[in-house]
Amino acid sequence: MGTEEARLRPARPEDQAVIRRLVHQARLNPFDLHWSRFWVVEIAGQVVGAGQIRRHRDGSRELASLVVDPAWQGRGLGTMLVQALMAQEPGPLYLVCRAELEGFYRRFGFRRLSRQEMPPFFRWIDRIAKLFQRSWMVMGWGPGITVRDQPTEG
């Protein structure tokens, strides 16, 4: 099965458990996982991927909790999620990722920021990551904070 059988849709309350399971299995940030902000990828009635946009108190928005079940990775489902979430959020969009995923996000126009370019929330995250680098990397939070400069045209 490929992306032709995949269906992208807003999450529903009954998706909450699978969203949490996918995020925990991927060792991503387990906080602020309310189903109403998520979009999911469904194949044959099974949720196999999820992602959300988080809004922070400083007004910044974060592409977050992007996860695809390992059995379904490499089939374009992550790309489908990123494109759908970015299409809903014109203007600056930030994310935190592990270094090995930086190239994936660069394909969508993201780039690594200097600390001075980061909004307040992300400067705080950067400071915490430097203090507890090992813990944050395990949770999927790392120093690779990036921003999309221009909305991607679809």
ZAMARLO-867672 format. One record per atom (N, C-alpha, C): z, x, y. Coordinates in pm, whole numbers, plus 50000, padded with zeros to 5 digits. Example, Ala and Ser with C-alpha at 12.3 -4.5 7.8 and 13.67 -1.06 7.14 Angstrom:
<sites>
507805131949431 507805123049550 507805132049670 507085128549775 507145136749894 507875129050003 
</sites>
This chain:
<sites>
500005008449881 500005000050000 500005008750124 499295004650225 499225011950351 499595003050467 499195007250586 499554999550705 498834986250711 497734984550634 497024971750639 497884960250586 498844962950498 499734952650448 501024951650531 501204960750623 502424961150703 502364950850815 503494944650839 503614934750946 504754939151038 504444939951166 505434943651267 505964930751329 507284929651341 507874917551398 509224920551460 509694911751552 511054913351602 512044911151488 513134918551491 514154916951388 514804903151398 515344898751286 516074886151278 517504889251233 518434879851251 519824882651211 519964887651067 519164882350978 519274886350836 518784900650812 518174907150911 517704921050898 518804931150930 519934926550988 520974935751034 521434945350925 521684940450805 522184949150698 521184959950659 519914956350647 518914966450609 518684976350722 518744971850847 518634981150961 519754991350954 520984986550937 522124995850929 521975005450810 521545000450696 521385008950578 520345019750604 519185016050659 518135025850688 518615036550786 519305032350892 519805041750993 520835051150933 521745045850854 522765054350791 522135063950691 521185059250611 520525068150514 519795079550583 519225076850699 518485087150773 519415096050854 520715092850854 521735100550927 521455100651076 521045089051126 520835087251270 522115082151334 522115081551465 523265076351540 523585062251489 524775060151431 525095047151373 525675037051472 525685040251600 526285031351700 525225023051772 525645011651821 524795003151905 523534998651830 523744992851713 522634988651628 522504973351623 522504966751735 522404952151735 520984947851701 520854939451600 519534935451547 518604929751654 519134923451758 518274916551856 517394925951938 517714938951939 516894948552013 515854955251925 515904952751796 515054959751700 513744952451674 512744960651642 511514956051578 511534962251440 510984955151343 510964960151207 509534960051153 509294968551054 508054968450979 508394962550843 507614952650805 507854945450679 506604946650592 506814949550465 505724949950368 506164941450249 505344931850215 505624922750103 507024916750114 507414912850235 508704906550257 509894915950263 509654928950251 510734938950252 510664947050381 511804948250451 511874956550571 511904971150527 510904978950574 510794992950535 510905002450653 511044996950774 511175005350893 511744997351007 512315004451105 512924997751220 512995007351338 513105001651456 513285009551578 513725000351690 514325006151793 514814998151904 514655005552036 514804998052144 514945003752277 516365000952323 517105011552352 518465010252406 518395011552557 519145003352625 519275004252771 520665009752802 520685020052887 521955026552920 522425022553059 523695024553086 524305020553214 523645026953335 523055038753317 522415045453431 521005040153456 520585030153377 519265024353392 518195030653303 518515041553239 517535048053151 517375039753023 516205041352963 515895034352839 515545044652733 515995041952612 515865051652504 515145045552384 514115052352336 513515049252208 514495054552104 515055045652024 516175049751939 516105043551801 516855049351711 517045044151576 515735042151502 514745050351533 513445049151467 513565054851326 513305046351229 513475050351089 512465043051001 511935050450903 511085044650800 511665048950666 511785039650575 512285042550442 511495054350385 512175064350328 511465076150276 510325072850179 510455062350102 509395058550009 508125053950080 508235050750208 507095045450284 506645055050395 507235066650404 506865076150509 505475082050482 504835086550590 503525092750577 502385082750570 502635070250603 501605059850596 501315053550732 501815059750839 501535054750973 502485044051023 503535041150948 504465030550987 505325034651107 505745047251111 506495052251226 505645051751352 504385055651339 503465054951452 503315040551500 503195031251407 503075017151442 504295012451522 505485016451478 506705012651548 506775018751688 506495031751699 506545038451829 505575031851927 504355029551883 503365023551972 503775009552017 504325001651928 504754988051964 505924988352063 506884997052038 508034997952128 507625003352265 506755013452268 506305018952395 505495008752474 504715000352406 503914990252475 504784980152548 505984978052501 506914968652563 507674974652680 507654987552693 508504994552791 507695003752880 507024998352981 506295007253073 507265015653155 506795026953200 507645035653280 508385045653193 509315052953253 510025063553180 510755058253057 510655065552948 511315062252823 511795075452764 513025075752723 513655088052674 513965086652526 514195098052459 514665097952321 515395110852292 516185110452188 516865122152136 516375123751994 515945135951959 515445137851822 515835151551770 515755152751641 515945165751576 514725174351608 514915187251615 513835196451652 512605194651564 512795192051436 511645190951346 510795178551371 511285169051451 510525156951484 509865157551621 510105168251694 509565169351829 508045168151831 507355174351738 505885173651732 505375159451711 506085151651631 505705137551609 505695130151741 506755131651820 506855124351947 505925129952055 505625142652048 504705148652143 503335141752137 502945137052021 501665130052004 501575117452091 502725112052130 502765099852211 502965102752360 502925115352397 503075119152537 504475123152576 505385124152482 506735128752513 506725143852528 507655148852607 507815163352621 509295166552637 509635178652606 511025182952619 511385184152767 512565179552803 513035180152942 513995191652963 514015196653085 515095205753122 516315197053153 517475202953152 518695195353179 518635188653316 518035195253415 517945189753549 517075177153555 516135175753463 515245164053461 515875151853392 516955153953322 517555143253244 518315133353331 518235120353301 519085110653367 520555113353328 521505107853402 522925110553375 523355108453229 522945097453168 523355094953029 522925106352938 521715111052954 521185121452866 521775135152898 522175137653023 522905150053054 524235149952981 524875138252976 526145137052904 525925139752755 524875133752698 524555135952556 524265150852532 523535157252622 523215171352609 524495179752609 525435176352696 526705183552703 527485181852573 527535169652521 528235167052395 527555174552281 526235174352278 525495181252172 525795196152172 525925201952290 526245216352298 527655219052247 528595209952274 529955211752226 530075209852076 529365200052023 529475196451882 528125196751811 527365207051834 525985208051783 525875203951636 526695209051553 526575206351411 526755191451381 527755185151439 528015171051415 526855162451463 526355165351584 525275157151637 524005158851556 523735170851508 522515172951429 522595165051298 523725164451241 523875156751118 523615141951144 524035137251260 523845123251294 522455120551352 521665130851366 520325129251419 520235130951568 521315134651631 521315137051776 521235151851799 520335155951880 520205170251905 519745172852046 519475185252075 519105189052211 517675185552250 516875180052161 515475177252191 515285164252266 515805163152386 515675151052467 514355151652542 513555141052533 512225141252591 511945128452668 510915128752751 510515116952830 509025115152824 508605102952832 507175099652840 506855098452988 505935106653038 505605106753181 504795094653222 503815090853145 502925079853178 502865070253062 502775057253088 502615047852977 501325050952901 501385049352771 500215051552688 499345039052691 498065041052718 497135029752718 496765026452576 496725013652542 496455009752404 495065006952382 
</sites>
